[in-house]
Amino acid sequence: MNSDFSTQVSRRAFLNNATVGLGAAALTHQLFAEAGLEQRWAGAVQPHHVARAKRVIFLCMAGGPSHLETLDYKPELAKMDGKPMPASFTDGQPIAQLQGKALTCMGPQHGFSRHGESGQMISDVLPNIAKLADDIAIVKSMSTMQINHDPAHTFMNTGTQISGRPCMGSWINYGLGSESEDLPGFVVLTSVGGGQSQPIAARQWHSGFLPSRFQGVQFHSKGDPVLYVGNPGGVSRDAQRKVVDGVNALNRFRNGSVANPEIETKIAQYEMAFKMQASVPELVDLSGEPKHVLDMYGAVPGDGSFASNCLLARRLAERGVRFIHLYHRGWDHHSAVKSGVEKTAALVDRGSWALVEDLKQRDMLKDTLVVWGGEFGRTPMAQGTGRDHHIKGFSIWMAGGGIKGGLSYGATDEMGYNAVENGVSVHDFHATMLHLLGIDHHRFSYPFQGLDVRLTGVEKSRVVKELLA
C-alpha cells in the first residue's frame, strides 16, 4: 500500500468525508473516555504465573560504585594493601585504564560492621542502608560484559551491547502496561553529586524497536518537572482539550488508512500529555507530605536531590507507575576513592533507606521490587588513590516484591576480583526481575528483523530462585 496520503484520498473526497470521519472519531473518544478506557495500555502479555511484584523502583548508582567500600567485605585484601596484585587474578583479563600498568592492591578504605539478626556485613559509610540488613538481599556475585560506562549502562538496561534496543523499563511497560490513568508507565529521575558525574544518555530509557509510547519519560528534578507541562498564557484547559481532540481526530482518520503504530503512539501521547498537565503538578507538590516524612527522607522540595527523588518515586508508585528509574550520577571514583565514596554514599544512603522503610510502613514493599546498584564495580587494584572499572565481580541489593530479606548471596574471591560462588549475570538478574513480575522470560519476546527478541537474549540465563522469599 502506498503510504503517501495524497495518493490515497483526494482533496474533494477528504472534504466530503471529513465531517463524518471527525464525528465518528470524536464519538469514539467520548465513549472510550466515559468508559475509562482512553488510550490505557493493558499490557501485551497475561502473567504466566502469580506475580509477587507489581512495580519496580531501580536506584541506579551511576558510575560504578566500589563494592569493596560498600557491600563486599574483604579482610584478605586489606592484608595485601600496597603489595603487588597476584598475576594469577589478572592475566588475560579485561582492565579499563590500568591495562599494561603495574598493579598494586588497595585494601578497603572504610570499615564494615555486622547488622541485623542476619548479621550482614555492610560498610560504615551506609549506616541507614545497614538498618535494612534484614529486609534486603545482597547479591555479591554480579558480573557484566562491558567495561566502560555508557556500554555498561546499555548492557544493564537492555541486556545487549547493541545500542538502540529496548530498555528493561520499556519491556516491562510494554508487557504489563501501567496501572496509572494519568501518568506514564515508565518514569526516569536523575540527580548528581559526590564524584565524577558521567553523563547518562536519554537512549538508556528508550523503547528501541518497541512502539515509542513505551519509552521512559524523564521528570526534571528542578523547575518544571516536564517541559511545557503548563499551558501558555491565554490558553485555557477547555481550549487545550479542543486542540487535543481535533488533532487526535485527524490522527485517527489518517490511521484508518495506514494502521501505523506510531500514529497510535501519537494519539496516546497527546492524551497522556493532556492528563499530565493536571496530574504532574499535583505529583511533585510535596506540601501535603507530613514534616516527619520529609525529615525521614532528608528531602527539601525542589532541591533536585536523590532524597527528594526517592520521595517522588514513592508517590509515583502509589499512583500506579510500573517502572521508576532513579539515576544518581556520582560514583565514578578513579581518584580519592576513600573520600569520594563517603561523600556520594552520604547523598544516597538516607533516601534509599527511607524509601524502603516508607514503602514498608504503607504495606507497599511486599509488591514493590526495589533494586540498588550500578553498571559495574571497581578494581581491587589501586589507580593512584582511586579504583578502575571492574566487571568480573560486583554487588547490588534488592528488597521487597518477593525477595528474601537478610540474605547474602554469592561471593567474590578473597581479593574481590572474580565472582566465584553462585555467579549472577545481568541476564540472570533480568530473568529474576521478570519472574517476580509474573513473566516467564523465555515466553516474553517481540518480533524484530526476523527474530523473536527477548530482554534476556539468547544466552542461557536463569531465575535466581535462591533470592525468592
C-alpha positions as CSV (number, residue, x, y, z in Angstrom):
1,M,0.0,0.0,0.0
2,N,1.3,3.5,-0.9
3,S,1.7,5.4,2.3
4,D,1.5,8.9,0.6
5,F,-1.7,10.3,1.9
6,S,-2.3,12.5,-1.2
7,T,-2.4,9.5,-3.4
8,Q,-5.0,7.7,-1.3
9,V,-7.5,10.4,-0.6
10,S,-8.3,13.3,-2.9
11,R,-8.9,16.7,-1.6
12,R,-12.5,16.7,-2.6
13,A,-13.1,13.2,-1.0
14,F,-11.4,14.3,2.2
15,L,-13.6,17.4,2.5
16,N,-16.7,15.5,1.7
17,N,-16.0,12.8,4.3
18,A,-14.1,14.7,7.0
19,T,-17.2,15.6,8.9
20,V,-18.3,12.0,9.2
21,G,-14.8,10.9,10.0
22,L,-14.2,13.5,12.6
23,G,-17.6,12.9,14.1
24,A,-17.0,9.2,14.4
25,A,-13.6,9.8,15.9
26,A,-15.0,12.2,18.4
27,L,-17.7,9.8,19.3
28,T,-15.2,7.0,19.8
29,H,-13.1,9.3,22.0
30,Q,-16.2,10.2,24.1
31,L,-17.3,6.6,24.5
32,F,-13.8,5.4,25.5
33,A,-13.3,8.3,27.9
34,E,-16.7,7.7,29.6
35,A,-15.8,4.0,29.9
36,G,-12.4,5.0,31.4
37,L,-10.6,3.2,28.6
38,E,-9.0,6.1,26.7
39,Q,-5.5,5.0,25.5
40,R,-4.6,3.0,28.5
41,W,-2.4,0.1,27.5
42,A,-3.4,-3.1,29.4
43,G,-0.2,-4.9,28.5
44,A,0.9,-7.3,25.8
45,V,1.0,-10.5,28.0
46,Q,-1.1,-12.1,30.6
47,P,1.0,-13.0,33.6
48,H,2.4,-16.5,33.2
49,H,2.3,-17.2,36.9
50,V,1.3,-15.4,40.1
51,A,3.3,-12.1,40.3
52,R,5.0,-11.2,43.6
53,A,5.8,-7.6,42.4
54,K,3.5,-5.1,40.7
55,R,6.2,-2.5,40.1
56,V,10.0,-1.8,40.1
57,I,12.0,1.0,41.5
58,F,15.6,0.8,40.3
59,L,18.0,3.0,42.2
60,C,20.9,3.2,39.8
61,M,24.2,4.2,41.3
62,A,25.7,5.5,38.1
63,G,29.4,5.5,37.7
64,G,30.3,2.1,39.2
65,P,30.2,2.1,43.0
66,S,33.0,0.3,44.6
67,H,31.7,-3.0,46.1
68,L,34.9,-3.0,48.2
69,E,33.8,0.1,50.1
70,T,30.1,-0.6,50.2
71,L,28.8,-4.2,50.3
72,D,31.6,-6.7,49.9
73,Y,33.9,-7.0,52.9
74,K,37.4,-8.3,52.0
75,P,39.8,-8.7,55.0
76,E,42.3,-10.6,52.9
77,L,42.5,-7.6,50.5
78,A,43.3,-5.4,53.5
79,K,46.3,-7.6,54.3
80,M,47.5,-7.2,50.8
81,D,47.3,-3.4,50.8
82,G,50.3,-1.9,49.0
83,K,51.5,-5.2,47.7
84,P,51.6,-6.3,44.0
85,M,48.4,-7.8,42.8
86,P,48.9,-11.5,42.1
87,A,49.2,-12.0,38.4
88,S,47.0,-15.2,38.6
89,F,44.0,-12.9,39.1
90,T,44.6,-10.5,36.2
91,D,46.4,-12.3,33.4
92,G,44.3,-12.1,30.2
93,Q,41.5,-10.3,32.0
94,P,39.9,-7.1,30.6
95,I,41.0,-3.9,32.5
96,A,39.9,-0.4,31.6
97,Q,42.6,2.2,32.4
98,L,45.1,0.1,34.3
99,Q,45.9,-2.1,31.3
100,G,49.7,-2.5,31.0
101,K,50.5,-0.8,34.3
102,A,51.9,-2.1,37.5
103,L,49.0,-3.4,39.6
104,T,49.1,-2.7,43.3
105,C,46.5,-3.9,45.8
106,M,44.4,-1.3,47.6
107,G,42.7,-2.5,50.8
108,P,39.1,-1.5,51.7
109,Q,39.1,2.2,52.6
110,H,36.2,2.0,55.1
111,G,35.3,-0.3,57.9
112,F,32.5,-2.8,57.8
113,S,30.1,-4.0,60.6
114,R,27.5,-6.7,61.1
115,H,23.9,-5.6,61.1
116,G,20.5,-7.1,61.9
117,E,19.6,-10.5,63.0
118,S,21.1,-11.8,59.7
119,G,24.5,-10.3,60.6
120,Q,25.0,-8.9,57.1
121,M,28.4,-7.1,56.6
122,I,27.7,-3.6,55.3
123,S,30.1,-0.6,55.1
124,D,30.1,2.0,57.8
125,V,29.5,4.7,55.1
126,L,26.0,3.3,54.6
127,P,24.6,3.5,58.2
128,N,21.0,3.9,57.1
129,I,21.0,1.1,54.5
130,A,22.6,-1.0,57.2
131,K,19.4,-0.7,59.1
132,L,17.7,-2.6,56.2
133,A,20.0,-5.6,56.7
134,D,17.1,-8.0,57.4
135,D,15.0,-6.6,54.5
136,I,17.5,-6.8,51.7
137,A,19.2,-9.5,49.7
138,I,22.8,-8.5,48.9
139,V,24.0,-10.2,45.6
140,K,27.8,-10.2,45.8
141,S,28.5,-12.2,42.6
142,M,27.2,-9.9,39.8
143,S,29.1,-9.8,36.6
144,T,28.7,-7.9,33.3
145,M,30.2,-7.8,29.8
146,Q,31.0,-4.1,29.2
147,I,33.9,-2.3,31.0
148,N,33.2,1.3,30.1
149,H,30.3,3.4,31.5
150,D,27.9,4.0,28.6
151,P,28.1,0.5,27.1
152,A,27.8,-1.0,30.6
153,H,24.7,1.0,31.2
154,T,23.4,-0.1,27.9
155,F,24.0,-3.7,28.7
156,M,22.5,-3.4,32.2
157,N,19.4,-1.6,30.8
158,T,18.8,-3.6,27.6
159,G,20.5,-6.9,28.0
160,T,22.6,-6.3,24.9
161,Q,25.7,-4.5,23.8
162,I,23.8,-3.2,20.7
163,S,22.7,0.4,21.1
164,G,19.1,1.1,20.2
165,R,17.4,-1.9,21.8
166,P,14.5,-1.5,24.3
167,C,15.5,-0.9,27.9
168,M,14.1,-3.0,30.8
169,G,11.6,-0.3,31.8
170,S,10.2,-0.2,28.3
171,W,10.0,-4.0,28.1
172,I,8.0,-4.1,31.4
173,N,5.8,-1.2,30.4
174,Y,5.0,-2.9,27.1
175,G,4.5,-6.3,28.7
176,L,2.3,-5.3,31.7
177,G,1.1,-1.9,30.9
178,S,0.6,0.8,33.5
179,E,-1.8,0.9,36.4
180,S,-2.0,4.7,36.1
181,E,-4.6,6.6,34.1
182,D,-2.8,10.0,34.1
183,L,0.9,9.3,34.4
184,P,3.4,7.4,32.1
185,G,4.0,3.8,32.9
186,F,7.8,4.4,33.0
187,V,9.4,7.5,34.6
188,V,13.0,8.5,35.0
189,L,14.6,10.9,37.6
190,T,18.2,11.9,37.8
191,S,20.4,13.5,40.5
192,V,24.1,14.3,40.8
193,G,26.9,14.7,43.3
194,G,29.8,13.2,45.3
195,G,32.2,12.3,42.5
196,Q,32.9,12.5,38.8
197,S,29.5,12.6,37.1
198,Q,29.4,10.5,33.9
199,P,26.6,11.6,31.5
200,I,23.6,9.5,31.1
201,A,22.2,9.4,27.6
202,A,18.4,9.5,27.1
203,R,18.7,6.4,24.9
204,Q,19.2,4.5,28.2
205,W,15.4,4.7,28.7
206,H,14.4,4.4,25.1
207,S,11.9,1.9,23.7
208,G,14.1,0.8,20.8
209,F,12.1,-1.2,18.3
210,L,9.1,-1.3,20.6
211,P,6.5,1.4,19.9
212,S,7.7,4.7,21.3
213,R,4.8,5.0,23.7
214,F,6.7,2.6,26.0
215,Q,9.8,4.7,26.4
216,G,10.7,6.3,29.7
217,V,9.6,9.9,30.4
218,Q,12.2,11.9,32.2
219,F,10.9,14.2,35.0
220,H,13.2,17.1,35.8
221,S,14.2,17.5,39.4
222,K,14.3,21.3,39.3
223,G,12.0,23.8,37.6
224,D,9.1,22.4,35.5
225,P,9.1,18.6,36.1
226,V,8.1,18.1,32.4
227,L,8.8,20.6,29.7
228,Y,5.7,22.6,28.7
229,V,3.5,21.0,31.4
230,G,1.7,24.2,31.8
231,N,-0.5,26.0,29.1
232,P,0.8,29.2,27.7
233,G,-0.9,32.4,28.7
234,G,-4.4,32.8,27.4
235,V,-4.9,29.1,26.7
236,S,-7.5,27.6,29.0
237,R,-7.8,23.9,29.8
238,D,-11.0,23.7,27.8
239,A,-9.3,25.2,24.8
240,Q,-6.4,22.8,25.1
241,R,-8.9,19.9,25.3
242,K,-10.4,21.0,22.0
243,V,-7.0,21.1,20.3
244,V,-6.1,17.6,21.6
245,D,-9.5,16.3,20.4
246,G,-9.1,17.9,17.0
247,V,-5.5,16.6,16.4
248,N,-6.4,13.1,17.6
249,A,-9.5,13.0,15.4
250,L,-7.3,13.8,12.4
251,N,-4.7,11.2,13.5
252,R,-7.5,8.6,13.9
253,F,-8.8,9.4,10.5
254,R,-5.3,9.0,9.0
255,N,-4.6,5.8,10.9
256,G,-7.8,4.3,9.5
257,S,-5.9,4.2,6.2
258,V,-2.4,3.3,7.2
259,A,-2.7,1.5,10.6
260,N,0.7,2.9,11.7
261,P,1.6,2.1,15.4
262,E,3.5,5.4,15.6
263,I,0.3,7.3,14.9
264,E,-1.4,5.2,17.6
265,T,1.5,6.3,19.9
266,K,0.9,10.0,19.0
267,I,-2.8,9.6,19.8
268,A,-2.0,8.0,23.1
269,Q,0.8,10.5,24.0
270,Y,-1.4,13.6,23.2
271,E,-4.0,12.2,25.6
272,M,-1.3,11.4,28.2
273,A,0.3,14.8,27.9
274,F,-3.1,16.5,28.5
275,K,-3.7,14.4,31.6
276,M,-0.2,15.1,32.8
277,Q,-0.9,18.8,32.8
278,A,-3.2,18.1,35.8
279,S,-1.5,15.1,37.4
280,V,2.2,16.1,37.3
281,P,1.9,19.4,39.3
282,E,-0.1,17.5,42.0
283,L,2.5,14.7,42.0
284,V,5.5,17.0,42.5
285,D,3.8,19.2,45.1
286,L,5.2,17.9,48.3
287,S,3.5,20.4,50.5
288,G,1.0,17.8,51.6
289,E,3.7,15.5,52.9
290,P,4.0,15.5,56.7
291,K,7.1,17.0,58.1
292,H,8.2,13.7,59.6
293,V,8.1,12.1,56.2
294,L,10.2,14.9,54.6
295,D,12.6,14.6,57.5
296,M,12.8,10.8,57.2
297,Y,14.0,11.2,53.5
298,G,16.0,14.3,54.2
299,A,14.0,15.8,51.3
300,V,13.8,19.5,50.5
301,P,11.1,20.1,47.9
302,G,12.6,21.4,44.7
303,D,16.2,20.8,45.5
304,G,16.7,18.1,42.8
305,S,18.4,15.7,45.3
306,F,18.4,12.0,45.3
307,A,16.5,12.1,48.6
308,S,13.7,14.1,47.0
309,N,13.6,11.9,44.0
310,C,13.2,8.9,46.3
311,L,10.1,10.5,47.8
312,L,8.8,11.2,44.3
313,A,9.4,7.6,43.5
314,R,7.2,6.5,46.3
315,R,4.5,9.0,45.1
316,L,4.8,7.6,41.6
317,A,4.5,4.1,42.9
318,E,1.4,5.0,44.8
319,R,-0.2,6.3,41.6
320,G,0.4,3.2,39.6
321,V,3.6,3.9,37.6
322,R,5.0,0.5,36.6
323,F,8.8,1.2,36.4
324,I,10.6,4.1,38.1
325,H,14.3,4.5,37.4
326,L,16.4,6.8,39.5
327,Y,19.9,7.6,38.4
328,H,22.4,9.2,40.8
329,R,25.5,10.3,38.9
330,G,28.4,10.5,41.2
331,W,30.1,7.1,41.7
332,D,33.0,7.3,39.3
333,H,36.0,7.4,41.7
334,H,39.2,7.0,39.7
335,S,40.9,9.0,42.4
336,A,40.2,9.8,46.0
337,V,38.0,6.7,46.4
338,K,38.0,7.0,50.2
339,S,36.6,10.5,50.4
340,G,34.6,10.1,47.2
341,V,32.7,7.0,48.3
342,E,32.0,8.6,51.7
343,K,30.6,11.8,50.0
344,T,28.5,10.0,47.5
345,A,27.2,7.5,49.9
346,A,26.1,10.3,52.2
347,L,23.9,11.7,49.4
348,V,22.1,8.4,48.7
349,D,22.1,6.4,52.0
350,R,19.3,8.1,53.8
351,G,16.9,8.4,50.8
352,S,17.5,4.7,49.9
353,W,16.7,3.6,53.5
354,A,13.7,6.0,53.7
355,L,12.2,4.7,50.5
356,V,12.2,1.1,51.6
357,E,11.1,2.0,55.1
358,D,8.3,4.2,53.8
359,L,7.0,1.5,51.4
360,K,7.1,-1.0,54.2
361,Q,5.1,1.3,56.5
362,R,2.5,1.8,53.8
363,D,2.3,-2.0,53.1
364,M,3.7,-1.4,49.6
365,L,7.1,-3.1,49.9
366,K,5.5,-6.5,49.6
367,D,4.6,-5.8,45.9
368,T,7.3,-3.3,45.0
369,L,10.7,-4.6,43.9
370,V,13.5,-2.1,44.9
371,V,16.9,-2.6,43.3
372,W,20.1,-0.7,44.3
373,G,23.3,-0.9,42.3
374,G,25.5,0.4,39.4
375,E,26.6,-0.7,36.0
376,F,29.8,-2.4,37.3
377,G,32.1,-2.3,40.3
378,R,35.7,-1.2,40.9
379,T,39.1,-3.0,40.9
380,P,40.9,-4.2,44.0
381,M,44.0,-2.7,42.4
382,A,44.7,1.0,43.0
383,Q,44.6,3.7,40.4
384,G,46.5,6.2,42.3
385,T,44.2,7.0,45.2
386,G,41.2,5.5,43.3
387,R,39.9,2.4,41.6
388,D,39.4,1.4,37.9
389,H,36.3,0.0,36.3
390,H,35.6,-3.7,37.1
391,I,33.2,-6.2,35.5
392,K,34.2,-9.6,36.9
393,G,32.5,-9.3,40.3
394,F,30.4,-6.6,42.0
395,S,27.4,-6.2,44.3
396,I,23.8,-5.0,44.2
397,W,21.0,-5.3,46.7
398,M,17.3,-6.0,46.2
399,A,14.3,-5.7,48.5
400,G,10.5,-6.3,48.5
401,G,8.4,-7.7,45.8
402,G,9.1,-11.4,46.7
403,I,12.8,-11.0,47.6
404,K,14.2,-12.9,50.6
405,G,15.5,-10.4,53.2
406,G,18.5,-10.8,55.3
407,L,20.4,-12.8,52.6
408,S,23.9,-12.5,51.3
409,Y,24.0,-14.4,48.0
410,G,27.1,-15.4,46.0
411,A,30.7,-14.4,46.6
412,T,33.8,-13.0,45.0
413,D,37.3,-14.3,45.7
414,E,39.4,-13.1,48.6
415,M,40.5,-10.1,46.6
416,G,37.1,-9.1,45.4
417,Y,38.1,-9.7,41.8
418,N,36.2,-12.7,40.3
419,A,32.7,-13.9,41.2
420,V,33.5,-17.4,42.3
421,E,30.3,-18.6,44.0
422,N,26.7,-18.6,42.6
423,G,27.5,-16.1,39.9
424,V,24.7,-13.9,38.7
425,S,24.8,-12.3,35.2
426,V,22.8,-9.3,34.0
427,H,20.5,-11.7,32.1
428,D,20.0,-13.7,35.3
429,F,19.0,-10.5,37.1
430,H,16.6,-9.6,34.3
431,A,15.1,-13.1,34.3
432,T,14.6,-12.9,38.1
433,M,13.0,-9.5,37.9
434,L,10.6,-10.6,35.2
435,H,9.8,-13.7,37.2
436,L,8.8,-11.6,40.2
437,L,6.5,-9.6,37.9
438,G,4.8,-12.8,36.8
439,I,6.6,-13.1,33.4
440,D,8.4,-16.2,32.1
441,H,11.4,-14.6,30.3
442,H,11.5,-17.5,27.8
443,R,8.0,-16.6,26.7
444,F,8.3,-12.9,26.6
445,S,9.6,-11.6,23.2
446,Y,8.9,-9.2,20.4
447,P,9.4,-9.9,16.6
448,F,12.2,-7.8,15.2
449,Q,14.2,-8.3,12.0
450,G,13.0,-11.9,11.7
451,L,13.9,-12.8,15.3
452,D,11.8,-13.2,18.5
453,V,13.9,-10.8,20.6
454,R,14.0,-11.1,24.4
455,L,15.3,-8.9,27.2
456,T,17.3,-11.9,28.4
457,G,18.8,-12.5,25.0
458,V,19.7,-15.9,23.5
459,E,22.4,-16.9,26.1
460,K,21.5,-19.3,28.8
461,S,20.0,-17.4,31.8
462,R,18.2,-18.4,34.9
463,V,15.8,-17.2,37.6
464,V,17.9,-17.0,40.8
465,K,15.3,-18.8,42.9
466,E,17.5,-18.7,46.0
467,L,16.7,-14.9,46.2
468,L,13.0,-15.5,46.3
469,A,11.1,-15.5,49.6
